[in-house]
Amino acid sequence: MTVGNPRCWWCGAAASSGEHKFKRSDLVRAFGDGAWRGPTAVAHLADRVLAPQSSRAKGLKFEKSLCHSCNTARSQAFDRAYDALADYIRDSGDYVLSTGILDWNDVFGDAWQDGMELLTRYWVKHIGCRLAQVGAAISPGMIEFLDGSSNLRHVQMGLEIREDVVAVMGHLADTHGESKHSLWLGPAMGHVDRSSGVVVQMTSHTGINWLRLWYDYDFVDPTGSVSFGDRKVELPRGWSIDPTSVVADCRVCRPEGYDDE
């Protein structure tokens, strides 16, 4: 958590900007600009609290941990690369879901490797803001990668298709007429160094619809890798909950008598 006079974790200048937890272009693309009101309004679920939001809501941003320059001009190319992926998932997601193949050439064209590397930097920037939010020590290796180093260190990440999300999105759309779009930010789980009281390891995930990016960060271990470095990526299919049980436990279908614990 940021206290005192926060500094930009990337360049060290005064922190005046908070990165979106969910990219605002994703929110607008999926749900419109807002405000979202009424019984069918888009909601942000955090700590089991559903709060009506708009795409500009403060609660959808991390605490201020970047300077304006780093969060805009300096990382603009990263944002554009992510937008290209999000547009592709919106337009061609059914194909990716059916084949289990994500072809970066379909997303970025012949310059697919450059696009994929910029996209990776977008996710590293997101992870850095998440680390700053929980008071973690951010490795110089991450910053060097954002500054152009080709060597990703201290972060391992991968992409997967979440079948439980596919099931719940399909059920809500087909049975309840809800949007087929969803955005995800997983809980942060980590390890605190006892001598310093600083978070030095963290694992979490973020996702758009059924496509999930998982990541592990380790301040001590310099190992870094991605599972999606080749042009054609075969996406593993996973779930934390049996997809059929997700649908069976739908709270809209069973508004009463549902045990939240």
C-alpha positions as CSV (number, residue, x, y, z in Angstrom):
1,M,0.0,0.0,0.0
2,T,1.3,3.4,-0.9
3,V,2.1,5.8,1.9
4,G,3.7,9.2,2.3
5,N,4.9,10.7,-1.0
6,P,4.7,7.9,-3.5
7,R,7.3,7.5,-6.2
8,C,7.0,6.1,-9.7
9,W,8.3,2.5,-9.4
10,W,9.5,2.6,-13.0
11,C,11.5,5.9,-13.1
12,G,11.5,7.3,-9.6
13,A,9.6,10.5,-10.3
14,A,6.6,11.6,-8.2
15,A,3.8,9.1,-8.7
16,S,0.8,11.0,-10.0
17,S,-1.0,8.3,-12.0
18,G,-2.8,5.1,-11.2
19,E,-2.9,2.3,-13.8
20,H,-6.3,0.8,-14.6
21,K,-6.7,-2.7,-13.0
22,F,-8.9,-3.4,-16.0
23,K,-7.9,-1.5,-19.1
24,R,-10.5,1.2,-19.7
25,S,-10.7,0.4,-23.4
26,D,-11.7,-3.2,-22.4
27,L,-14.5,-1.8,-20.1
28,V,-15.8,0.5,-22.8
29,R,-15.5,-2.2,-25.5
30,A,-17.4,-4.7,-23.5
31,F,-19.9,-2.6,-21.5
32,G,-20.0,1.0,-22.8
33,D,-18.6,4.0,-21.0
34,G,-21.2,4.0,-18.2
35,A,-22.5,5.1,-15.8
36,W,-23.8,1.6,-15.2
37,R,-27.0,1.7,-13.2
38,G,-30.1,-0.4,-12.5
39,P,-30.6,-4.1,-11.7
40,T,-28.6,-5.2,-14.8
41,A,-25.7,-2.8,-14.3
42,V,-22.2,-3.9,-14.7
43,A,-20.6,-4.5,-11.3
44,H,-17.1,-4.8,-9.9
45,L,-16.9,-7.7,-7.5
46,A,-14.2,-7.1,-4.9
47,D,-14.0,-8.6,-1.4
48,R,-17.5,-10.1,-2.0
49,V,-19.0,-6.6,-2.5
50,L,-20.8,-5.7,-5.7
51,A,-20.5,-2.0,-6.4
52,P,-22.1,-0.1,-9.4
53,Q,-19.3,1.4,-11.5
54,S,-18.5,3.4,-14.6
55,S,-15.4,2.9,-16.7
56,R,-13.8,5.9,-15.0
57,A,-14.4,4.7,-11.4
58,K,-11.5,5.2,-9.0
59,G,-12.0,1.7,-7.6
60,L,-11.0,0.3,-11.0
61,K,-7.5,1.7,-10.8
62,F,-4.5,0.8,-8.8
63,E,-3.2,3.3,-6.3
64,K,-1.0,6.0,-7.8
65,S,2.4,4.4,-8.3
66,L,3.5,5.7,-11.7
67,C,4.3,9.2,-13.0
68,H,2.1,10.5,-15.8
69,S,4.8,10.1,-18.4
70,C,5.5,6.4,-17.7
71,N,1.7,5.6,-17.6
72,T,1.0,7.4,-20.9
73,A,3.6,8.3,-23.5
74,R,6.3,5.9,-22.3
75,S,4.1,2.9,-22.4
76,Q,1.7,3.8,-25.2
77,A,3.1,1.1,-27.5
78,F,2.5,-1.5,-24.8
79,D,-1.2,-0.4,-24.5
80,R,-1.6,-0.5,-28.3
81,A,-0.3,-4.1,-28.4
82,Y,-2.7,-5.1,-25.7
83,D,-5.6,-3.4,-27.6
84,A,-4.7,-5.4,-30.7
85,L,-5.0,-8.7,-28.7
86,A,-8.3,-7.6,-27.1
87,D,-9.8,-6.6,-30.5
88,Y,-8.7,-10.0,-31.8
89,I,-10.3,-11.9,-29.0
90,R,-13.5,-9.9,-29.5
91,D,-13.6,-10.6,-33.2
92,S,-12.0,-14.0,-33.5
93,G,-12.4,-15.5,-30.0
94,D,-14.7,-18.3,-31.2
95,Y,-12.0,-19.6,-33.5
96,V,-9.3,-19.5,-30.8
97,L,-11.7,-21.2,-28.4
98,S,-12.5,-24.0,-30.8
99,T,-9.0,-24.6,-32.0
100,G,-7.0,-23.8,-28.8
101,I,-4.5,-22.0,-31.0
102,L,-3.5,-18.4,-30.7
103,D,-1.5,-17.3,-33.7
104,W,0.4,-14.0,-33.1
105,N,0.6,-13.4,-36.9
106,D,-3.2,-13.1,-36.9
107,V,-3.0,-10.5,-34.1
108,F,0.0,-8.5,-35.2
109,G,0.7,-9.4,-38.8
110,D,4.2,-10.0,-40.0
111,A,5.7,-8.0,-37.2
112,W,4.2,-10.5,-34.7
113,Q,7.3,-10.9,-32.6
114,D,7.6,-7.2,-32.0
115,G,3.9,-7.1,-31.2
116,M,4.2,-10.0,-28.8
117,E,7.1,-8.5,-27.0
118,L,5.3,-5.1,-26.6
119,L,2.3,-7.1,-25.2
120,T,4.6,-8.8,-22.7
121,R,5.8,-5.5,-21.6
122,Y,2.2,-4.3,-21.1
123,W,1.6,-7.3,-18.8
124,V,4.9,-6.7,-16.9
125,K,3.8,-3.0,-16.3
126,H,0.5,-4.4,-15.0
127,I,2.3,-6.8,-12.7
128,G,4.6,-3.9,-11.5
129,C,1.5,-1.9,-10.5
130,R,0.0,-4.9,-8.7
131,L,3.3,-5.3,-6.8
132,A,3.4,-1.7,-5.9
133,Q,-0.2,-1.9,-4.6
134,V,0.8,-4.7,-2.1
135,G,4.1,-3.1,-1.1
136,A,6.3,-5.6,-2.9
137,A,10.0,-5.1,-3.7
138,I,10.1,-4.5,-7.5
139,S,13.2,-6.0,-9.2
140,P,15.5,-3.9,-11.3
141,G,15.3,-6.7,-13.9
142,M,11.6,-5.9,-14.5
143,I,12.4,-2.2,-15.1
144,E,15.2,-3.1,-17.4
145,F,12.8,-5.2,-19.5
146,L,10.4,-2.3,-19.7
147,D,13.3,-0.1,-20.8
148,G,14.0,-2.4,-23.8
149,S,16.0,-5.3,-22.5
150,S,15.2,-8.5,-24.4
151,N,15.8,-10.5,-21.2
152,L,12.7,-10.9,-19.0
153,R,13.8,-11.7,-15.4
154,H,12.0,-12.5,-12.2
155,V,8.6,-13.1,-13.8
156,Q,7.2,-16.3,-15.3
157,M,3.9,-16.0,-17.1
158,G,1.6,-18.0,-19.4
159,L,-1.7,-18.0,-21.2
160,E,-4.6,-20.5,-20.9
161,I,-8.2,-21.0,-21.7
162,R,-10.4,-21.2,-18.7
163,E,-13.2,-23.7,-19.3
164,D,-15.0,-22.7,-16.1
165,V,-15.2,-19.1,-17.4
166,V,-16.5,-20.4,-20.8
167,A,-19.2,-22.3,-19.0
168,V,-20.4,-19.4,-16.8
169,M,-20.3,-16.9,-19.6
170,G,-22.3,-19.1,-21.9
171,H,-24.9,-19.8,-19.2
172,L,-25.3,-16.2,-18.3
173,A,-25.7,-15.2,-21.9
174,D,-28.0,-18.0,-23.1
175,T,-30.1,-18.3,-19.9
176,H,-30.2,-14.8,-18.5
177,G,-29.4,-12.6,-21.5
178,E,-26.2,-11.2,-19.9
179,S,-23.2,-9.9,-21.7
180,K,-20.7,-12.4,-23.0
181,H,-17.9,-10.3,-21.8
182,S,-16.0,-10.5,-18.5
183,L,-12.7,-9.1,-17.0
184,W,-10.8,-10.8,-14.2
185,L,-8.2,-9.9,-11.6
186,G,-7.2,-12.7,-9.4
187,P,-6.2,-12.5,-5.7
188,A,-2.6,-11.8,-4.9
189,M,-0.9,-14.5,-3.0
190,G,2.7,-14.2,-1.9
191,H,5.5,-14.5,0.6
192,V,6.8,-11.8,2.9
193,D,10.5,-11.6,3.9
194,R,10.5,-11.8,7.7
195,S,13.5,-9.6,8.2
196,S,12.3,-6.7,6.0
197,G,8.5,-7.2,6.1
198,V,8.5,-6.7,2.3
199,V,6.6,-8.9,-0.2
200,V,9.2,-10.7,-2.3
201,Q,7.1,-13.3,-4.1
202,M,3.6,-13.0,-5.6
203,T,1.4,-15.1,-7.8
204,S,-1.9,-14.0,-9.4
205,H,-3.7,-13.8,-12.7
206,T,-5.6,-11.4,-15.0
207,G,-7.9,-12.2,-17.8
208,I,-10.2,-11.0,-20.6
209,N,-13.2,-13.3,-21.1
210,W,-11.9,-16.9,-21.0
211,L,-8.3,-16.0,-21.8
212,R,-6.3,-15.9,-18.6
213,L,-2.7,-14.7,-18.0
214,W,-1.2,-16.3,-15.0
215,Y,2.1,-15.1,-13.5
216,D,4.6,-15.8,-10.8
217,Y,7.0,-13.1,-9.5
218,D,10.1,-13.8,-7.4
219,F,12.4,-10.9,-6.3
220,V,15.2,-13.4,-5.4
221,D,15.0,-15.9,-8.3
222,P,16.0,-14.1,-11.6
223,T,14.4,-16.8,-13.7
224,G,12.0,-15.3,-16.3
225,S,9.9,-17.0,-19.0
226,V,6.7,-16.9,-21.0
227,S,4.7,-19.8,-22.4
228,F,3.7,-17.9,-25.5
229,G,6.9,-16.9,-27.2
230,D,6.4,-18.9,-30.4
231,R,4.3,-17.6,-33.3
232,K,1.6,-20.3,-32.8
233,V,0.6,-20.8,-29.2
234,E,-1.2,-24.0,-28.1
235,L,-3.3,-22.8,-25.2
236,P,-3.8,-25.3,-22.4
237,R,-7.4,-25.7,-21.1
238,G,-7.8,-25.5,-17.4
239,W,-10.3,-24.9,-14.6
240,S,-10.3,-24.4,-10.9
241,I,-13.9,-25.5,-10.6
242,D,-15.8,-28.1,-12.5
243,P,-17.5,-26.1,-15.3
244,T,-20.8,-28.1,-14.8
245,S,-20.8,-27.2,-11.1
246,V,-20.3,-23.5,-11.9
247,V,-23.5,-23.5,-13.9
248,A,-25.4,-25.6,-11.4
249,D,-24.6,-23.1,-8.6
250,C,-25.7,-20.1,-10.6
251,R,-26.9,-17.5,-8.1
252,V,-29.4,-16.0,-10.5
253,C,-31.0,-19.4,-10.9
254,R,-30.7,-20.1,-7.2
255,P,-31.2,-16.7,-5.5
256,E,-32.1,-18.2,-2.1
257,G,-30.5,-20.9,-0.1
258,Y,-27.1,-20.6,-1.6
259,D,-24.2,-21.2,0.8
260,D,-21.6,-18.5,0.1
261,E,-19.1,-20.1,2.3
